[in-house]
Amino acid sequence: MNESRIKHAAYLDKIQTPEQASKIIKHEDVLGVSGFTKAGDSKSVLPKVAERARHEKLKVTVLSGASLGYDTDADLAKNGALYKRMPFQADPTLRSSINNHDVLYVDQHLGQTADMLQSLDSFKIDVAIIEAASITKDGYIIPTTSVGNSPIFTEKAEKIIIEINTTFPESMAGIHDIKLLKKQPNREIIPVTHSDTRIGEPYIKINPEKVAAIVFTKVPDCPAVISSPDEKTTAISNHILNFLEKEVHEGRLTESLLPLQAGIGKTANAILSGFKNSPFKNLTMYSEVLQDSTFELFDSGKLLFASASSITVTEDCSKNIFNNFDKYKDKLLLRPQNISNAAEVIKRLGVIGINTAIEFDIYGNVNSTHITGTHMMNGIGGSGDFARNGYLSIFACPSISKEGRISHIVPMVSHTDHTEHDIDILVTEQGLADIRGLAPVERAQVIIKNCVHPMYKDQLLEYFNDAYKLGGHTPHDLEKAFSWHMALKTHGSMKTPELIYN
């Protein structure tokens, strides 16, 4: 029954167990694995690699699209199987190994990994491990719930292992739009002019001679865990919706807006969910990840079409999608992430990018990756691709956390991922700051007025006023710029004005 998913007869002799296939991978190999935010990742071979590392000398470099699901990254890290990981991760165990210097980590714009692999001939891929729903008669791969970097991995790999996941219906064939771009400087125009533009093939074209093993598995994607909107995330969503309504009223946007992009997680999902009860209609998405909120918007009739690189949803949402797949199939496209996140396309379509921050400062610089400037959280992901190139770049976060011990608006961010030059809108549950066309001192006043929690507003105003007296285009008191972070580290709270100003 499972073998019916293999339409290329020459592959039938290559069917192996996950244990057998894992033996193809050698010490110091570089692996390119499918998977983007827990979707469409290796669920059988990589776990066996982690098991092998527990008993033998086996360290590998792992490249993916984005984060892997279940405990795959955790098991690889704790068993000492990882030498280097890139370009994104979201696992607490791996995060600890990275911050303890046990694993090297390259944090990279998700739209740039494929370009790096094409430009660095010395950066080889020994083995690509790719999840598939089925295989065509020519031996090509029909992916499952993500495309990510799989096309460039299979192009560069010496060997390919295909995991056929029978959890997913063969009817997934047709939702993928895959094109391998030429190496720069001979890169062609990417002719995506609307979210639903098709430019490629519905499969990953590979050299069948590279296929070393076929493995069958029946494990669903690791479900996303998304909390329901709360008071803060609902307030953030309402501020953004009100802002967009004003943009429509003033003639800068229509009721269909422009294609939407949103990052992953509770805040981003809540923001998109808010569009269900908005006056906007005939919406489209050009994003990197489709979450539960995407399918809520389909069901509400608000959303017409969504293009991305993966589908990352909760268990209940996944059941709804695949039990009613015909309802959604003609409204979806999954693309390679160097196309979903391509600067050229994002700018052409005028994407409205909505992403989340760990902290931002009074001048509009955003930290989205590092806690207190040093400890990696997850990674920059694709937020920079959209922030730098979108029609509107929106970043959101709560104004405070940890019972008020942390303010997420600070004098100077402890790590800069997105500079003030790439940001248009900053928003917390307190309000929204439109900083387009404002000079630094104007931005500071608008951000403090609209986004800062009342318990920190006077403290931040005092910092700004003292810095302003020192002069400069972007006023800072360098002796005090990181004093909030130091107070948090030393005393457990940023709310310590006597330490900061005396």
VEXDOSE-69669 format. One record per residue: chain; residue number from 1; x, y, z of N, C-alpha, C in turn; residue in one letter. Coordinates in steps of 0.1 Angstrom, whole numbers. Example, Ala and Ser with C-alpha at 12.3 -4.5 7.8 and 13.67 -1.06 7.14 Angstrom:
BEGIN
A/1/132/-57/78/123/-45/78/132/-33/78/A
A/2/128/-22/71/137/-11/71/129/0/79/S
//
This chain:
BEGIN
A/1/8/-12/0/0/0/0/9/13/0/M
A/2/19/13/9/27/25/10/35/26/-3/N
A/3/39/15/-9/48/16/-21/41/23/-33/E
A/4/27/23/-32/20/30/-43/23/45/-44/S
A/5/29/50/-33/33/64/-33/46/67/-41/R
A/6/52/56/-45/65/57/-52/61/54/-67/I
A/7/60/64/-75/57/62/-89/69/59/-98/K
A/8/81/60/-92/94/58/-99/99/44/-95/H
A/9/98/34/-104/100/20/-100/115/18/-96/A
A/10/124/25/-101/138/23/-97/141/26/-82/A
A/11/132/33/-76/134/36/-62/129/24/-53/Y
A/12/122/15/-58/116/5/-49/127/-4/-42/L
A/13/138/-5/-49/149/-13/-43/157/-5/-33/D
A/14/154/8/-31/161/16/-22/153/18/-9/K
A/15/142/11/-7/135/13/6/143/7/17/I
A/16/144/14/28/152/10/40/144/14/52/Q
A/17/149/8/63/144/13/76/151/26/80/T
A/18/145/33/89/152/46/94/166/43/99/P
A/19/167/32/107/181/28/112/191/26/101/E
A/20/187/19/91/196/16/79/199/29/72/Q
A/21/189/38/70/192/50/63/201/59/71/A
A/22/200/59/84/208/68/92/223/64/91/S
A/23/226/52/87/240/48/86/247/54/74/K
A/24/239/60/65/245/67/54/252/79/58/I
A/25/248/85/70/254/97/75/266/94/83/I
A/26/277/101/80/290/99/86/294/111/95/K
A/27/304/108/103/310/119/112/315/130/103/H
A/28/311/142/108/315/155/101/307/158/88/E
A/29/297/150/86/289/153/74/281/166/76/D
A/30/278/173/65/269/184/65/255/180/60/V
A/31/245/181/68/231/177/64/223/189/60/L
A/32/215/187/49/205/197/46/192/190/48/G
A/33/184/194/57/171/187/61/159/196/58/V
A/34/148/189/54/136/197/52/130/200/65/S
A/35/121/210/65/115/214/78/115/229/79/G
A/36/104/235/82/103/249/84/92/252/95/F
A/37/97/257/106/88/259/118/80/247/121/T
A/38/87/235/123/81/223/128/73/215/117/K
A/39/73/221/105/64/215/94/73/208/84/A
A/40/69/196/80/76/189/69/90/185/72/G
A/41/94/182/84/107/179/88/110/164/89/D
A/42/122/160/90/126/146/92/121/141/105/S
A/43/113/131/105/107/125/117/112/111/121/K
A/44/120/106/112/125/92/115/140/91/113/S
A/45/146/96/103/161/94/101/169/103/111/V
A/46/165/116/113/173/124/122/173/119/136/L
A/47/161/115/141/161/109/155/171/97/156/P
A/48/172/89/145/181/78/146/196/83/146/K
A/49/198/94/139/212/100/140/215/104/154/V
A/50/205/110/161/207/114/175/210/101/184/A
A/51/203/90/181/205/78/189/220/73/186/E
A/52/224/73/174/237/68/171/248/76/178/R
A/53/246/90/179/256/98/185/257/96/200/A
A/54/247/89/206/248/86/220/259/75/222/R
A/55/261/67/212/270/55/214/283/55/205/H
A/56/284/65/196/295/65/187/299/80/184/E
A/57/311/81/179/316/95/175/309/99/163/K
A/58/300/109/164/292/113/153/288/128/156/L
A/59/294/137/149/290/151/150/288/156/136/K
A/60/276/163/134/272/168/121/268/182/121/V
A/61/269/189/110/263/202/108/249/201/102/T
A/62/239/207/108/226/206/103/221/219/98/V
A/63/217/220/85/210/231/80/196/227/77/L
A/64/186/236/79/172/233/77/166/246/70/S
A/65/153/246/69/146/258/65/144/267/77/G
A/66/139/262/88/138/269/101/138/258/112/A
A/67/130/260/122/130/251/133/125/237/130/S
A/68/129/227/137/125/213/135/115/210/147/L
A/69/107/200/144/96/196/154/100/186/164/G
A/70/91/183/173/92/173/184/105/176/191/Y
A/71/113/166/195/125/168/203/138/166/194/D
A/72/136/167/181/147/164/172/160/172/175/T
A/73/158/185/175/170/194/178/175/191/192/D
A/74/166/189/202/170/186/216/178/174/217/A
A/75/174/163/210/181/150/211/194/151/204/D
A/76/195/158/193/208/160/186/217/167/195/L
A/77/212/177/202/221/186/210/226/178/222/A
A/78/216/172/230/220/166/242/229/153/240/K
A/79/228/147/229/236/135/226/249/139/219/N
A/80/252/152/218/264/156/212/266/154/198/G
A/81/255/153/190/255/151/176/257/163/168/A
A/82/255/175/174/256/187/166/269/194/168/L
A/83/275/197/156/287/206/156/282/220/153/Y
A/84/274/222/143/269/235/140/255/234/135/K
A/85/247/245/138/233/245/134/230/258/128/R
A/86/222/258/117/218/270/111/205/267/102/M
A/87/197/277/98/198/292/101/188/296/112/P
A/88/181/287/118/171/290/128/168/278/137/F
A/89/164/281/149/161/270/159/151/276/169/Q
A/90/144/267/176/134/272/186/133/262/197/A
A/91/143/255/200/143/244/210/150/248/222/D
A/92/144/247/234/151/252/247/164/244/249/P
A/93/165/231/247/177/223/249/188/228/240/T
A/94/185/229/227/195/234/218/199/248/221/L
A/95/189/256/225/193/270/228/203/271/240/R
A/96/201/262/250/211/261/261/224/257/256/S
A/97/225/247/247/238/243/242/245/254/234/S
A/98/237/261/227/242/273/219/248/283/228/I
A/99/241/287/238/245/297/248/257/293/257/N
A/100/258/279/258/269/274/266/281/270/257/N
A/101/280/274/244/291/272/235/294/257/232/H
A/102/284/248/234/285/234/230/282/232/215/D
A/103/274/241/210/270/240/196/272/254/189/V
A/104/278/254/178/280/266/170/266/269/163/L
A/105/263/282/163/250/285/157/251/297/148/Y
A/106/247/296/136/247/307/126/233/312/125/V
A/107/230/324/130/217/330/129/216/338/116/D
A/108/207/335/107/207/340/94/193/344/89/Q
A/109/193/355/81/180/358/74/176/346/66/H
A/110/163/342/68/159/329/61/159/330/46/L
A/111/158/342/41/158/344/27/172/343/21/G
A/112/182/341/29/196/342/24/204/329/24/Q
A/113/198/319/30/206/306/31/209/300/18/T
A/114/199/300/9/201/294/-4/211/301/-12/A
A/115/211/315/-11/221/323/-18/235/320/-13/D
A/116/236/318/0/249/315/6/254/301/0/M
A/117/245/291/0/249/278/-5/253/279/-20/L
A/118/247/287/-27/250/288/-42/263/296/-44/Q
A/119/266/305/-35/278/314/-37/291/308/-31/S
A/120/289/299/-21/301/293/-15/302/279/-20/L
A/121/310/277/-30/312/264/-36/318/254/-26/D
A/122/325/260/-16/332/252/-6/322/246/4/S
A/123/310/252/5/300/248/15/292/237/9/F
A/124/296/225/11/290/213/5/279/208/14/K
A/125/269/201/8/259/193/15/262/178/12/I
A/126/265/171/22/268/157/20/255/149/18/D
A/127/245/151/27/233/143/26/221/153/28/V
A/128/211/152/19/198/159/21/188/149/26/A
A/129/181/153/36/170/144/41/157/152/39/I
A/130/148/147/31/136/155/27/124/147/29/I
A/131/114/153/35/101/146/37/92/148/25/E
A/132/85/138/21/77/138/9/63/132/12/A
A/133/53/137/4/40/130/4/40/119/-6/A
A/134/47/120/-17/48/110/-27/60/113/-36/S
A/135/62/104/-46/73/106/-55/67/104/-69/I
A/136/70/113/-79/65/112/-92/71/101/-100/T
A/137/66/99/-112/71/88/-121/85/91/-125/K
A/138/89/104/-125/103/108/-129/113/107/-117/D
A/139/107/104/-105/116/103/-93/117/116/-86/G
A/140/108/126/-89/108/139/-82/100/139/-70/Y
A/141/103/148/-61/97/148/-47/85/158/-47/I
A/142/73/152/-42/62/161/-38/63/163/-23/I
A/143/66/175/-19/68/178/-4/55/177/3/P
A/144/56/178/17/44/178/25/41/193/29/T
A/145/42/196/41/37/209/46/47/220/46/T
A/146/59/218/40/69/229/39/77/226/27/S
A/147/83/237/22/93/236/11/106/241/17/V
A/148/106/252/23/119/257/29/131/258/20/G
A/149/142/252/24/154/252/16/156/238/9/N
A/150/146/230/9/147/217/3/152/217/-11/S
A/151/148/226/-20/153/225/-34/168/227/-35/P
A/152/173/237/-27/188/239/-28/195/228/-21/I
A/153/190/222/-11/196/211/-4/198/199/-14/F
A/154/187/196/-21/188/184/-30/197/187/-42/T
A/155/197/200/-46/206/204/-57/221/202/-53/E
A/156/224/206/-41/238/206/-37/243/193/-31/K
A/157/233/184/-27/237/172/-19/244/162/-28/A
A/158/253/154/-21/259/143/-28/249/131/-28/E
A/159/242/130/-17/232/119/-15/219/124/-10/K
A/160/208/118/-13/195/122/-8/187/110/-2/I
A/161/182/113/10/173/103/17/159/110/16/I
A/162/149/102/12/136/107/11/127/100/21/I
A/163/121/107/30/111/102/40/97/104/35/E
A/164/90/93/31/76/94/26/67/93/38/I
A/165/60/104/41/51/104/53/37/102/49/N
A/166/32/90/52/18/87/48/7/93/56/T
A/167/11/101/66/1/109/73/-6/119/64/T
A/168/2/124/55/-4/134/46/-10/128/33/F
A/169/-20/134/28/-27/128/17/-19/131/4/P
A/170/-20/122/-5/-13/124/-18/-19/136/-26/E
A/171/-31/140/-22/-38/151/-28/-30/164/-25/S
A/172/-20/164/-17/-12/176/-15/-5/180/-27/M
A/173/-3/171/-36/3/174/-49/-4/185/-56/A
A/174/3/196/-60/-3/207/-66/-3/220/-58/G
A/175/0/219/-45/0/232/-37/14/238/-37/I
A/176/24/231/-42/37/236/-42/41/243/-55/H
A/177/49/254/-54/53/261/-66/68/263/-64/D
A/178/76/254/-71/90/253/-68/99/257/-80/I
A/179/107/266/-78/117/271/-88/130/272/-82/K
A/180/140/266/-88/154/268/-83/160/280/-91/L
A/181/164/290/-83/169/302/-89/183/301/-94/L
A/182/187/308/-104/201/308/-109/210/314/-99/K
A/183/223/310/-99/233/316/-91/236/331/-95/K
A/184/237/339/-85/241/353/-88/255/354/-94/Q
A/185/258/363/-103/251/374/-107/242/372/-119/P
A/186/239/359/-122/230/356/-134/216/353/-129/N
A/187/212/358/-118/199/356/-112/188/362/-121/R
A/188/178/355/-125/167/359/-133/157/367/-125/E
A/189/149/375/-131/138/382/-124/129/371/-118/I
A/190/124/373/-106/114/364/-100/100/370/-104/I
A/191/93/364/-113/81/370/-119/68/368/-111/P
A/192/69/369/-98/57/369/-89/52/383/-88/V
A/193/40/384/-94/33/397/-94/21/398/-85/T
A/194/16/387/-80/5/386/-71/7/374/-62/H
A/195/1/373/-50/3/362/-41/0/349/-48/S
A/196/-9/348/-57/-12/335/-63/-5/332/-76/D
A/197/5/340/-80/13/338/-92/21/325/-91/T
A/198/19/316/-101/28/304/-101/39/306/-111/R
A/199/51/302/-107/63/304/-115/71/292/-117/I
A/200/68/281/-110/76/269/-110/68/256/-113/G
A/201/73/245/-107/68/232/-108/62/228/-95/E
A/202/52/218/-95/46/213/-83/54/203/-76/P
A/203/67/201/-79/75/191/-73/90/197/-72/Y
A/204/98/190/-64/112/193/-64/119/184/-74/I
A/205/125/189/-84/132/182/-94/146/178/-89/K
A/206/148/165/-89/161/160/-84/168/150/-94/I
A/207/180/147/-92/187/137/-99/185/124/-92/N
A/208/177/115/-98/174/102/-92/186/94/-88/P
A/209/197/96/-95/209/88/-91/215/92/-77/E
A/210/211/104/-72/215/108/-59/208/101/-48/K
A/211/196/95/-51/188/90/-40/194/77/-34/V
A/212/198/78/-22/204/66/-15/195/58/-7/A
A/213/184/63/-3/174/56/5/160/62/5/A
A/214/150/53/6/136/58/8/132/52/21/I
A/215/126/60/29/121/56/42/106/59/43/V
A/216/98/51/49/84/54/52/82/57/66/F
A/217/74/67/69/70/71/82/55/75/82/T
A/218/50/75/94/36/79/96/35/87/109/K
A/219/41/99/109/41/107/121/36/121/116/V
A/220/26/127/122/21/140/119/32/151/123/P
A/221/30/162/117/39/173/121/37/176/136/D
A/222/48/180/142/47/185/156/37/196/157/C
A/223/26/195/165/16/206/165/21/219/171/P
A/224/17/230/165/21/243/171/13/244/184/A
A/225/19/251/193/12/254/206/10/269/207/V
A/226/-3/273/205/-6/288/204/-17/291/214/I
A/227/-13/300/223/-23/304/233/-34/313/227/S
A/228/-46/312/233/-56/321/228/-53/335/230/S
A/229/-58/344/222/-55/359/224/-59/363/239/P
A/230/-51/371/245/-54/376/258/-56/391/257/D
A/231/-57/397/269/-60/412/269/-49/420/262/E
A/232/-36/416/264/-25/423/258/-25/421/243/K
A/233/-25/409/238/-24/406/224/-36/412/216/T
A/234/-48/411/223/-60/417/217/-59/432/215/T
A/235/-53/438/225/-51/453/225/-41/456/213/A
A/236/-30/449/212/-20/451/201/-27/450/188/I
A/237/-35/439/186/-42/437/174/-51/448/171/S
A/238/-59/453/181/-68/464/178/-61/477/174/N
A/239/-49/480/180/-41/492/177/-37/491/162/H
A/240/-33/479/158/-28/478/144/-40/479/134/I
A/241/-51/473/138/-63/474/129/-68/488/128/L
A/242/-68/495/139/-72/509/139/-63/518/130/N
A/243/-50/515/131/-40/522/123/-43/519/108/F
A/244/-45/506/104/-47/503/90/-61/509/85/L
A/245/-71/510/94/-83/516/90/-81/531/87/E
A/246/-72/537/95/-69/551/92/-61/553/79/K
A/247/-53/543/76/-45/544/63/-55/543/51/E
A/248/-65/534/53/-76/533/43/-83/546/41/V
A/249/-87/552/53/-95/564/53/-88/575/46/H
A/250/-74/576/48/-66/586/42/-61/583/28/E
A/251/-66/572/23/-63/569/9/-50/563/5/G
A/252/-43/558/16/-30/552/13/-31/537/11/R
A/253/-42/531/15/-45/517/13/-60/515/9/L
A/254/-63/504/3/-77/501/0/-82/491/11/T
A/255/-95/487/10/-101/478/20/-95/464/19/E
A/256/-88/461/8/-81/448/6/-67/449/11/S
A/257/-62/461/16/-49/464/21/-39/460/10/L
A/258/-28/454/14/-18/448/6/-15/434/12/L
A/259/-7/425/5/-5/412/10/1/413/25/P
A/260/-4/404/33/0/404/47/11/394/50/L
A/261/20/397/59/30/387/64/29/389/79/Q
A/262/30/377/86/31/377/100/40/367/105/A
A/263/48/370/115/57/360/121/49/349/129/G
A/264/57/341/136/51/330/143/49/333/158/I
A/265/40/326/164/38/328/179/24/334/182/G
A/266/23/335/195/10/339/201/6/353/196/K
A/267/15/363/197/12/377/194/8/378/179/T
A/268/16/372/170/14/373/156/1/367/152/A
A/269/-2/355/158/-14/348/155/-26/356/160/N
A/270/-25/362/171/-36/370/177/-39/382/168/A
A/271/-28/388/163/-30/400/154/-38/396/142/I
A/272/-34/385/135/-41/381/123/-55/377/126/L
A/273/-57/370/137/-71/366/141/-80/378/142/S
A/274/-74/390/146/-83/402/147/-89/406/134/G
A/275/-83/402/123/-88/407/110/-102/401/107/F
A/276/-105/390/115/-119/384/112/-130/394/115/K
A/277/-128/402/125/-139/412/128/-136/426/124/N
A/278/-127/427/113/-123/440/108/-132/444/96/S
A/279/-131/456/92/-139/460/79/-131/456/66/P
A/280/-120/450/68/-112/447/56/-117/434/49/F
A/281/-115/434/36/-121/422/28/-112/419/16/K
A/282/-114/407/11/-106/402/-1/-91/403/2/N
A/283/-87/399/14/-73/400/18/-65/389/11/L
A/284/-52/391/11/-42/381/6/-30/381/16/T
A/285/-23/370/15/-11/369/23/1/365/14/M
A/286/13/371/17/25/366/11/35/366/23/Y
A/287/36/354/29/42/352/41/52/341/41/S
A/288/58/337/52/67/326/52/60/314/60/E
A/289/51/317/69/44/306/77/29/309/77/V
A/290/21/299/75/7/300/77/3/293/90/L
A/291/-3/301/99/-7/296/112/-22/294/112/Q
A/292/-27/290/124/-42/288/126/-50/300/121/D
A/293/-45/312/124/-53/324/120/-55/325/105/S
A/294/-46/320/97/-48/320/82/-60/313/79/T
A/295/-62/301/85/-74/293/81/-87/298/87/F
A/296/-85/305/99/-97/312/104/-102/323/95/E
A/297/-92/330/89/-95/340/79/-101/335/66/L
A/298/-96/323/62/-103/316/50/-117/313/54/F
A/299/-119/307/66/-133/303/69/-142/315/71/D
A/300/-137/326/75/-145/338/77/-149/345/64/S
A/301/-142/341/53/-144/347/40/-136/360/38/G
A/302/-127/363/48/-119/375/47/-107/374/38/K
A/303/-102/361/37/-89/359/30/-92/351/18/L
A/304/-86/356/7/-88/349/-6/-77/340/-9/L
A/305/-64/343/-6/-53/335/-10/-41/337/-1/F
A/306/-33/326/1/-22/327/10/-10/320/4/A
A/307/1/327/3/14/321/-2/24/321/9/S
A/308/31/310/11/41/309/22/51/298/19/A
A/309/59/295/29/69/284/27/65/272/36/S
A/310/55/274/45/51/262/54/38/265/60/S
A/311/32/254/64/19/254/72/22/249/86/I
A/312/21/257/96/25/253/110/13/257/118/T
A/313/5/246/122/-7/248/129/-9/239/141/V
A/314/-19/242/149/-22/233/160/-28/220/156/T
A/315/-29/211/165/-34/197/161/-49/198/156/E
A/316/-57/206/163/-71/207/158/-72/214/145/D
A/317/-64/224/142/-64/231/130/-59/221/119/C
A/318/-49/214/121/-44/204/112/-54/194/107/S
A/319/-62/189/117/-72/179/114/-83/186/105/K
A/320/-86/198/108/-96/205/100/-91/207/86/N
A/321/-78/211/84/-73/213/71/-73/200/63/I
A/322/-68/190/68/-66/178/60/-79/169/59/F
A/323/-88/172/68/-101/165/66/-110/172/56/N
A/324/-106/185/53/-114/193/43/-104/199/33/N
A/325/-94/191/29/-83/197/21/-88/204/8/F
A/326/-98/198/2/-103/203/-11/-108/218/-9/D
A/327/-113/221/3/-118/234/6/-107/245/6/K
A/328/-94/241/9/-83/250/10/-73/249/-2/Y
A/329/-73/238/-9/-62/235/-18/-60/246/-28/K
A/330/-70/251/-34/-69/261/-45/-66/275/-39/D
A/331/-65/276/-26/-62/289/-20/-48/290/-14/K
A/332/-40/280/-17/-27/279/-10/-15/277/-21/L
A/333/-4/283/-18/9/279/-25/20/279/-14/L
A/334/28/268/-15/40/268/-7/52/269/-16/L
A/335/61/278/-13/73/281/-21/86/279/-14/R
A/336/97/278/-21/110/278/-14/112/291/-7/P
A/337/119/291/4/120/303/13/128/314/7/Q
A/338/137/311/-3/143/322/-9/134/329/-20/N
A/339/122/324/-22/112/331/-30/101/337/-21/I
A/340/97/329/-11/87/335/-1/93/347/6/S
A/341/106/347/8/113/358/15/121/367/6/N
A/342/119/366/-7/127/374/-16/125/389/-15/A
A/343/136/396/-14/134/411/-13/127/417/-25/A
A/344/131/412/-37/124/417/-49/109/415/-49/E
A/345/104/404/-45/90/401/-45/83/409/-34/V
A/346/89/409/-22/83/416/-11/81/430/-14/I
A/347/91/436/-21/90/450/-24/80/453/-35/K
A/348/80/444/-45/71/446/-56/56/445/-52/R
A/349/53/435/-43/40/433/-39/35/443/-28/L
A/350/45/450/-22/42/459/-11/37/453/1/G
A/351/44/442/6/39/434/17/39/442/30/V
A/352/28/440/38/27/446/51/32/436/61/I
A/353/44/438/66/51/429/75/48/431/90/G
A/354/43/421/97/40/422/111/48/412/118/I
A/355/57/416/127/66/407/134/67/411/148/N
A/356/74/402/156/74/405/171/89/408/175/T
A/357/90/415/186/103/419/191/104/414/205/A
A/358/117/413/209/120/410/224/120/424/231/I
A/359/126/434/224/126/448/230/129/457/218/E
A/360/125/470/220/129/480/211/132/493/219/F
A/361/140/502/213/144/513/221/137/526/216/D
A/362/141/537/222/134/550/220/136/556/207/I
A/363/145/550/199/148/555/186/143/546/175/Y
A/364/137/534/179/131/525/169/139/514/165/G
A/365/151/511/172/159/499/169/152/487/176/N
A/366/153/475/169/146/464/174/156/452/177/V
A/367/154/446/188/161/433/192/151/422/191/N
A/368/153/413/182/143/402/182/149/388/184/S
A/369/162/388/189/169/375/190/176/372/204/T
A/370/181/383/210/190/380/221/184/386/235/H
A/371/184/378/245/180/382/258/192/389/265/I
A/372/190/402/269/200/411/274/213/411/266/T
A/373/211/410/253/221/412/243/231/401/241/G
A/374/230/390/249/240/380/248/234/366/245/T
A/375/223/363/251/218/349/251/208/347/240/H
A/376/211/339/230/202/336/219/189/330/223/M
A/377/178/336/218/165/330/220/161/320/209/M
A/378/157/325/198/154/316/186/162/319/174/N
A/379/161/332/170/168/336/158/160/347/151/G
A/380/167/353/141/160/364/134/150/359/125/I
A/381/151/347/120/140/341/111/139/350/98/G
A/382/127/352/94/125/359/82/121/374/84/G
A/383/121/378/97/115/391/100/123/402/93/S
A/384/137/400/92/145/410/85/142/411/70/G
A/385/139/400/64/136/400/50/124/409/47/D
A/386/114/408/56/102/416/54/103/430/59/F
A/387/111/432/70/112/445/76/120/455/66/A
A/388/130/449/60/138/458/51/131/461/38/R
A/389/122/453/34/117/454/20/102/456/19/N
A/390/94/455/30/80/456/29/75/471/28/G
A/391/63/472/24/56/485/23/55/491/37/Y
A/392/51/483/46/50/487/60/57/477/69/L
A/393/66/481/77/73/472/87/68/475/101/S
A/394/60/466/106/54/467/119/60/457/129/I
A/395/65/462/141/70/453/151/61/455/164/F
A/396/58/444/170/49/444/182/55/436/194/A
A/397/52/440/206/56/433/218/48/439/229/C
A/398/47/432/241/41/438/252/50/448/258/P
A/399/44/458/265/53/469/271/61/464/283/S
A/400/55/455/290/62/450/302/60/435/303/I
A/401/68/428/311/66/414/315/72/411/328/S
A/402/70/399/333/75/395/346/71/404/357/K
A/403/57/405/358/51/414/368/57/428/368/E
A/404/61/433/357/66/447/356/81/448/358/G
A/405/88/437/361/102/438/363/110/441/350/R
A/406/104/438/339/111/441/326/102/450/318/I
A/407/109/461/313/102/470/303/108/465/289/S
A/408/99/464/280/104/460/266/107/472/257/H
A/409/105/484/263/110/496/256/121/501/265/I
A/410/133/503/260/145/506/268/152/518/261/V
A/411/162/523/268/170/534/262/177/530/250/P
A/412/184/519/250/191/514/239/190/499/239/M
A/413/186/493/227/185/478/227/199/472/229/V
A/414/198/460/236/211/453/240/216/445/228/S
A/415/209/444/218/213/437/205/204/442/194/H
A/416/210/446/183/202/452/172/201/442/161/T
A/417/189/438/158/186/430/146/180/438/135/D
A/418/172/448/138/165/456/128/168/471/132/H
A/419/175/478/124/178/492/127/166/501/126/T
A/420/167/513/131/156/523/130/152/526/116/E
A/421/162/523/107/159/527/92/150/517/86/H
A/422/147/505/92/139/495/86/125/494/93/D
A/423/122/503/102/110/502/110/101/514/107/I
A/424/88/510/105/78/521/103/68/522/115/D
A/425/64/511/121/54/511/132/59/503/143/I
A/426/58/508/156/60/500/168/47/501/176/L
A/427/44/489/182/32/488/189/33/479/201/V
A/428/27/483/212/25/475/224/10/476/228/T
A/429/6/469/239/-8/470/243/-11/484/247/E
A/430/-1/493/250/-4/506/254/-8/515/242/Q
A/431/-2/513/231/-5/521/219/4/519/208/G
A/432/3/527/197/10/525/185/18/538/182/L
A/433/31/536/178/39/547/173/42/546/159/A
A/434/37/556/151/40/557/137/52/566/135/D
A/435/64/560/132/76/568/132/81/571/118/I
A/436/73/569/108/76/572/95/79/587/93/R
A/437/91/590/87/94/604/85/98/612/96/G
A/438/101/606/108/104/613/120/119/613/123/L
A/439/125/624/127/139/625/132/140/617/145/A
A/440/152/613/149/154/606/161/147/612/173/P
A/441/149/625/176/143/630/188/128/630/187/V
A/442/122/631/175/108/630/173/103/616/176/E
A/443/111/606/171/107/592/173/107/589/188/R
A/444/117/594/195/118/591/209/105/596/217/A
A/445/101/608/214/89/613/221/77/606/217/Q
A/446/75/602/205/63/595/201/63/581/207/V
A/447/74/574/207/75/560/212/72/561/227/I
A/448/79/570/234/76/571/249/62/574/252/I
A/449/56/583/245/42/587/247/32/576/244/K
A/450/34/568/234/24/559/229/26/544/233/N
A/451/39/540/235/41/526/237/46/521/251/C
A/452/51/531/259/57/527/271/47/525/282/V
A/453/49/515/291/39/513/302/41/525/312/H
A/454/29/529/318/30/540/328/40/539/339/P
A/455/43/527/343/53/525/354/67/528/350/M
A/456/70/529/337/83/532/332/84/545/324/Y
A/457/72/551/322/72/563/313/81/574/318/K
A/458/79/578/331/87/589/337/102/586/337/D
A/459/105/573/340/119/569/340/126/570/326/Q
A/460/118/567/316/124/567/302/124/582/297/L
A/461/114/590/301/115/604/298/127/611/304/L
A/462/130/607/317/141/613/324/154/609/317/E
A/463/155/597/312/167/593/305/168/601/292/Y
A/464/158/602/284/158/609/272/162/624/274/F
A/465/155/630/284/158/644/286/173/647/291/N
A/466/178/638/299/192/639/303/201/637/291/D
A/467/198/627/282/206/625/271/205/636/261/A
A/468/193/642/260/191/653/250/200/665/254/Y
A/469/202/667/267/211/679/271/225/677/267/K
A/470/229/664/265/243/661/261/245/664/246/L
A/471/234/666/238/235/669/224/236/656/216/G
A/472/238/658/203/239/647/193/226/645/185/G
A/473/228/640/173/217/637/164/208/627/170/H
A/474/214/616/177/206/606/183/211/606/198/T
A/475/205/614/207/210/616/220/211/603/229/P
A/476/222/601/234/224/590/244/234/594/255/H
A/477/231/589/266/241/589/277/247/575/278/D
A/478/259/574/273/265/561/271/268/554/285/L
A/479/269/562/295/271/556/308/259/550/314/E
A/480/247/554/308/234/549/314/226/541/304/K
A/481/231/541/291/223/535/281/219/520/283/A
A/482/228/512/290/225/498/293/222/496/308/F
A/483/220/507/315/219/506/330/206/499/333/S
A/484/196/499/325/184/492/327/186/477/327/W
A/485/194/472/317/197/458/316/206/454/327/H
A/486/215/463/331/224/459/342/216/458/355/M
A/487/207/467/357/198/467/369/190/454/370/A
A/488/185/449/358/178/437/357/187/425/361/L
A/489/199/425/356/208/414/359/212/414/373/K
A/490/214/426/379/219/427/393/209/426/403/T
A/491/197/432/400/187/433/411/173/427/407/H
A/492/173/422/394/161/414/390/149/423/385/G
A/493/152/436/384/142/445/379/148/457/372/S
A/494/142/462/361/146/474/355/141/486/362/M
A/495/131/484/371/125/495/378/133/499/390/K
A/496/145/505/388/154/508/399/160/522/396/T
A/497/152/532/396/156/546/392/168/551/401/P
A/498/168/547/414/179/552/422/193/547/417/E
A/499/193/534/411/205/529/406/209/536/393/L
A/500/199/539/385/201/544/372/205/559/372/I
A/501/199/566/380/201/581/379/209/587/390/Y
A/502/213/580/400/221/586/410/235/582/409/N
//
